[in-house]
Amino acid sequence: MYDVSSEEVHITDLDVICPTVNKVGSKSHQDLQRAQQLAEGAFKVLQWYQPKQIYVEVPHGSQSARAMASYAMCLGILGSMRALQFDFVEVTQSQVKMAAVGKKDATKEQMIEWAVHRHAEAPWPKRKLNKEEVIQKGRAEHMADAIGAMHAGLEII
């Protein structure tokens, strides 16, 4: 949520869409299942919240064939969003890291630390470790990037 009068971002919800795939069938069939689940999850969120503004860190290339499949899925979903009139402001990975940490080469840990500190009110995913609640870094890294994308997008507009 963005409060126009105070120009403050308040994080009320955080989640990561985690596809569950039936390991039967070809790799391309499994990828199609993942893509469908990711798209369905993204469109449910868009339909539920009806956001007035959307900020997206658009992916850039990949280092492996597997990463390229994820890259293609992401671009396909983003293209579908625009085709269905859910427009968005594009931000780069560098813009996200600069808006958050102030360094283009910020680490995942630095991004998480920034986001948790900046938005302590957010419902961060936690787990028990030695009787202490700790942030689940695997999920929190994606959430931190999304929060960084919002902040980067707000700097642009």
Contacts in CASP RR format, 6 or more apart in sequence:
PFRMAT RR
TARGET T0000
AUTHOR 0000-0000-0000
METHOD contacts of the structure
MODEL  1
MYDVSSEEVHITDLDVICPTVNKVGSKSHQDLQRAQQLAEGAFKVLQWYQ
PKQIYVEVPHGSQSARAMASYAMCLGILGSMRALQFDFVEVTQSQVKMAA
VGKKDATKEQMIEWAVHRHAEAPWPKRKLNKEEVIQKGRAEHMADAIGAM
HAGLEII
1 9 0 8 1.000
1 10 0 8 1.000
1 11 0 8 1.000
1 12 0 8 1.000
2 8 0 8 1.000
2 9 0 8 1.000
2 10 0 8 1.000
2 53 0 8 1.000
2 150 0 8 1.000
2 154 0 8 1.000
3 9 0 8 1.000
3 10 0 8 1.000
7 154 0 8 1.000
9 119 0 8 1.000
9 147 0 8 1.000
9 150 0 8 1.000
9 151 0 8 1.000
9 154 0 8 1.000
10 119 0 8 1.000
10 121 0 8 1.000
11 119 0 8 1.000
11 121 0 8 1.000
11 122 0 8 1.000
11 123 0 8 1.000
11 147 0 8 1.000
12 122 0 8 1.000
12 123 0 8 1.000
13 123 0 8 1.000
14 122 0 8 1.000
14 123 0 8 1.000
14 124 0 8 1.000
14 125 0 8 1.000
14 143 0 8 1.000
14 146 0 8 1.000
15 45 0 8 1.000
15 143 0 8 1.000
16 139 0 8 1.000
16 142 0 8 1.000
16 143 0 8 1.000
17 37 0 8 1.000
17 38 0 8 1.000
17 41 0 8 1.000
17 42 0 8 1.000
19 33 0 8 1.000
19 34 0 8 1.000
19 37 0 8 1.000
19 38 0 8 1.000
20 37 0 8 1.000
21 30 0 8 1.000
21 33 0 8 1.000
21 34 0 8 1.000
21 37 0 8 1.000
22 30 0 8 1.000
22 33 0 8 1.000
23 30 0 8 1.000
31 69 0 8 1.000
31 73 0 8 1.000
34 73 0 8 1.000
35 73 0 8 1.000
35 76 0 8 1.000
35 77 0 8 1.000
38 73 0 8 1.000
38 77 0 8 1.000
39 77 0 8 1.000
39 80 0 8 1.000
42 77 0 8 1.000
42 81 0 8 1.000
43 81 0 8 1.000
43 84 0 8 1.000
46 54 0 8 1.000
46 81 0 8 1.000
46 86 0 8 1.000
53 89 0 8 1.000
53 157 0 8 1.000
54 81 0 8 1.000
54 86 0 8 1.000
54 87 0 8 1.000
54 88 0 8 1.000
54 89 0 8 1.000
55 88 0 8 1.000
55 89 0 8 1.000
55 91 0 8 1.000
55 149 0 8 1.000
55 150 0 8 1.000
55 152 0 8 1.000
55 153 0 8 1.000
55 154 0 8 1.000
56 78 0 8 1.000
56 88 0 8 1.000
56 89 0 8 1.000
56 90 0 8 1.000
56 91 0 8 1.000
56 149 0 8 1.000
57 91 0 8 1.000
57 92 0 8 1.000
57 93 0 8 1.000
57 95 0 8 1.000
57 96 0 8 1.000
57 145 0 8 1.000
57 146 0 8 1.000
57 148 0 8 1.000
57 149 0 8 1.000
57 152 0 8 1.000
58 75 0 8 1.000
58 78 0 8 1.000
58 90 0 8 1.000
58 91 0 8 1.000
58 92 0 8 1.000
59 70 0 8 1.000
59 71 0 8 1.000
59 74 0 8 1.000
59 75 0 8 1.000
60 92 0 8 1.000
60 93 0 8 1.000
61 67 0 8 1.000
61 68 0 8 1.000
61 71 0 8 1.000
62 68 0 8 1.000
62 70 0 8 1.000
62 71 0 8 1.000
78 88 0 8 1.000
81 87 0 8 1.000
81 88 0 8 1.000
82 88 0 8 1.000
89 153 0 8 1.000
89 156 0 8 1.000
89 157 0 8 1.000
91 99 0 8 1.000
91 149 0 8 1.000
91 152 0 8 1.000
91 153 0 8 1.000
91 156 0 8 1.000
94 104 0 8 1.000
95 152 0 8 1.000
95 153 0 8 1.000
95 155 0 8 1.000
95 156 0 8 1.000
96 145 0 8 1.000
96 148 0 8 1.000
96 149 0 8 1.000
96 151 0 8 1.000
96 152 0 8 1.000
97 103 0 8 1.000
97 104 0 8 1.000
97 105 0 8 1.000
97 106 0 8 1.000
97 111 0 8 1.000
98 104 0 8 1.000
98 152 0 8 1.000
99 148 0 8 1.000
99 151 0 8 1.000
99 152 0 8 1.000
99 153 0 8 1.000
99 155 0 8 1.000
100 106 0 8 1.000
100 111 0 8 1.000
100 114 0 8 1.000
100 115 0 8 1.000
100 118 0 8 1.000
100 144 0 8 1.000
100 147 0 8 1.000
100 148 0 8 1.000
100 151 0 8 1.000
100 152 0 8 1.000
101 110 0 8 1.000
101 111 0 8 1.000
101 114 0 8 1.000
103 110 0 8 1.000
106 114 0 8 1.000
108 137 0 8 1.000
108 141 0 8 1.000
108 144 0 8 1.000
109 137 0 8 1.000
111 141 0 8 1.000
111 144 0 8 1.000
111 145 0 8 1.000
111 148 0 8 1.000
112 135 0 8 1.000
112 137 0 8 1.000
112 140 0 8 1.000
112 141 0 8 1.000
112 144 0 8 1.000
114 144 0 8 1.000
115 122 0 8 1.000
115 140 0 8 1.000
115 143 0 8 1.000
115 144 0 8 1.000
115 147 0 8 1.000
115 148 0 8 1.000
116 122 0 8 1.000
116 124 0 8 1.000
116 135 0 8 1.000
116 140 0 8 1.000
116 144 0 8 1.000
118 147 0 8 1.000
119 147 0 8 1.000
122 143 0 8 1.000
122 147 0 8 1.000
124 135 0 8 1.000
124 136 0 8 1.000
124 140 0 8 1.000
124 143 0 8 1.000
125 135 0 8 1.000
125 136 0 8 1.000
125 139 0 8 1.000
125 140 0 8 1.000
125 143 0 8 1.000
126 133 0 8 1.000
126 134 0 8 1.000
126 135 0 8 1.000
126 136 0 8 1.000
127 133 0 8 1.000
127 134 0 8 1.000
127 136 0 8 1.000
128 134 0 8 1.000
END
